[in-house]
Amino acid sequence: MTQPAPAYPPAHNLLAGKTVLITAAAGTGIGFATAKRATEEGATVMISDIHERRLAEAAARIEAEAGRRPLTHLCNVTKQADVDGLVAAAIADLGHVDVLVNNAGLGGSAPLVEMTDEQWNVVLDVTLTGTFRMMRAMLPHMMARKSGIMVNNASVLGWRAQKLQAHYAAAKAGVMALTRCAAVEAAEHNIRINAVSPSLAMHEFLNRVTSDELLAQLTSREAYGRAAETWEIANVIIFLASDYATYMTGEVVAVSSQRA
């Protein structure tokens, strides 16, 4: 039986006065939903992406729907110069960065025996190494301030097996391990680092790149009989970025209704 999605919850100023930087926030996915929700929750937000037109469109949509326009900056997380430029721009334009949300990731489908080095490397470079680059570039700023929060976007595939997803699953498992290790190093600087692990969040891009058959199969595994709304994942990211999660670090929070 499919349960309907709940109503979109009202904001509660959970991020009032905070500054938030979110990667890969153009389009219709979790990054965009998080940027909108952070804006609604009172944060001053900067969003980044590699698509200039989509980035501008996302900023305009957030302004129309949440009442304030986020700052924007182009960034390809596979290029260290772009990452350094994004961090420098965020610090300059926001004054400082309280929260970094590492949302950039790349998927794909391929049997392991047919997977090329290029297919493997590009998914790992964007999803895992891109997260590492962003964390490495931002940590000195947060360490100097003795304050900061990072939330990384992982996936249940970091724990669970799925055919054709060896590269993506390995990358997301790496994000989980990176989150835990970095959190231990950062704790002495009063920096919290956690991750979310969504199962299935439906959005336009996922619909385009995933077959109807596979989407139906994945949806059938969810206890609610439906995929998550992207804002349902964003709400957990906002919680981890808020003062309600001050004792949590090094945790990977499953945002999932999958049966065990």
N, C-alpha and C positions, 0 to 999 in steps of 0.2 A: 504494500500500500504506500502510495506517495503522499508525504506530508507537504503541505504548501509552505513556501518560504514565509518567515515572519515579516511583520512590518518593519520598515527601516527605523531604528531606534533614534530618539532625539539625542542631541549632544549634551554633554555635562561639563564642558570646559576642562577636560582632563589634561590638556596640554597648554593651558593658558600661560602665555608668556614664554613658551619654549620655541626654539628654532629647530626646524627639521629639514634634513636633506634626504631625498629619495631618488634612487637610481631606477632607470627603466620605467618611468611613470607615465609615458605617453600611451595612447591606445585605450583599451577597455579592460585591462587586467587588474591584478592585485595592486600593482604599483599606483595606478591611477586612483583606485578605490581608497588606498591608504592616504594619498595626497589630499583627496577630497575630505576624507574623514578627519585628518589632522588639521586641516583648515577649519572645519566645522568645530573642532575641539579647542580652537583658540590659538593654534600654533602659527608662526610665520614660517612659510614653507618655500623651499627651492626644489624644483624637480629637474631631472636630467633625462636624456635619452639620446640615441644616435640619429633619430629622425627629426629634422628641423621643423617640417610642416606639422607633423603629428604632435610635436612638443608644444608648438604655439596653439594648436587646436585644443590640446588638453588643458593648457592654462586658461584659455577662454571659457571652456566648459566649467572648470572649477570656479572661476569668477562668477559665471552665470548661476551656478547651482549652490555655491557656498558663500558668495558675497564678497570674496577677496581673491585677487589674482596672485598665484604663486610666482616667484621668480623662476627663471629658466636658464639652463646652461647645457649646451651640447656636450656629450661625453661618450666615448667608446671605451668601455672598461678593459678591453684587451690592449689598450695603448697607455703606457705609463704616463706619457706627457699629458694625455687627456685627463687621466685620473688626478694628476697633480694640479692641473689647471682647474678642474672642478672643485677640488678641496680649497684651493686658494680663492676662487670666486665666491664660494659659500661663506668662507670666513670673512672676506671683505664685504660682501653684500648683506649678510645676515648679522655681522658683528662677531658672532661665534656660532658654533654648532653644538646644540644640546643632544640631538638625536640623529643618528645615521641609520637609514633603512636600506639594506643591501638587497634589492629586489631583482637586479639584472640576472638573467639566466637564459639558456638556450636548450631546446630539446631536439628531438628527432627520433626516427625509428629505423633500426637496421639489425639484421641478425648478426650475432657476434662473428661468425665465420666469414661474413661478407663485409664487415665494417672496415672502412679504410682508416689509415692513420689520420687523414684530414678530418673525417667525420668524428673520430674520437677526440682529436686535439681541439677542434673548435668548440665542442660542447664543454670540455674541461676548462678551456681558456676563458670562456665567458662566465660560466656558472661557478666554478671553484676559484680559479686563479683571479678572475675579476673581483670576486668578493675579497680575496686576500689582498689584492692591490689597494682596494678602497679602505680596508681596515688599516693596512700598514701606513697609508698616507694620512688618515684621520687621527690615528692614535696619538701621535706627538702633540697635536693641538689639544686633545682631551686630557692627556697626561699633564700638560702644562697648566691646565685649568683645574686639575683634580676633580673633574666632573665630566660625565658623558654617558650616553646610552647608545648601544648598537643593537639592531634587530636584523637578523639574516633570514632570508627566505629559503627554506630547505624543501623537503617533500617526503611523503610517506614512502616513496620509493628508495629513500635512504635506508629504510628498514625492511621493506617488502619487495618480493621479486615480481617482475613483469617481463614477459617476452619482449625482445627488440629494444629494451631500454638499458642495456648494460652501461653505456657511456653516461647517460643522464643519471641513472641510479648511483653510479660510482661518484659522479660529481656532487650529487646532493648528500651522499654519505660523507664525502669529504667536507662539505659545508658544516655538517653536524660536528665532526671531529674538530674542525678549525674553530668553531664557536666555543666548544668546551675548553680547548687549550688556550685560546686567546683570553677567555674569561678569567682563567686562573692567573694569567700574567697581568691582566688589567685591574684585578680586584684591589690590589694595593694602591692603585691610583684613583679609587672610588668610581670606577667605570664598570657599568653592567653590560654584559653581552649575552644575548639569548637568541633563539631562533624559533620560527614557526615551521610546522611541517604539515602543509595542507594535503588532503587526499585528492579531491576533485572540485575545482572551482570553475564554474562555467562562464565563459566570456567569448566574444566574437572571434578572437584569434584562434582559440582552442577549437572552436567549431570548424574553422577553415582548414586546420591542419590535421584533424582527427576524423577518422571515418565514423559514420553513424553507428555502424556495428560495434566498434570499440567503445564509443561513448555510451551506448546502451549497456554494454557489458560492465563497464566501470560504474555506471549509475546503479546497476542492479546490486552491487556490493555494498552500497550505502544504506545504513539502517533507516534513513528517512526516505529512501527511494528517490532521491534527487541529489543533484550536485549542490555544493555550497554556492551562495551568492558571493561575488568577490568582496563585498563589504563585510561579510561575515568573517572572512580571513583578516581583513583590515582591522576589524574591531579588536581582535586578539593582538595584533601588532601594536595598536594604540594602547591597549592595556599594558603590554610589556614596556612601552615607552613612557608610561605614566608613573606617578608616585605611588600607585597601588601595587607596584611590583618591585619595591625597593630591596627586597631580600632575595630576589631571583637573579641568578647569574649562572651561565654555563648550562642552561636548560634548553631542551628542544621540546616545544609544546605542540603536540599533535592537534590539528584542527580538522577533525575527521569524524564521520559517523559510521566508519567502516566496521563491520562485524569482525571480531577476532578470528 
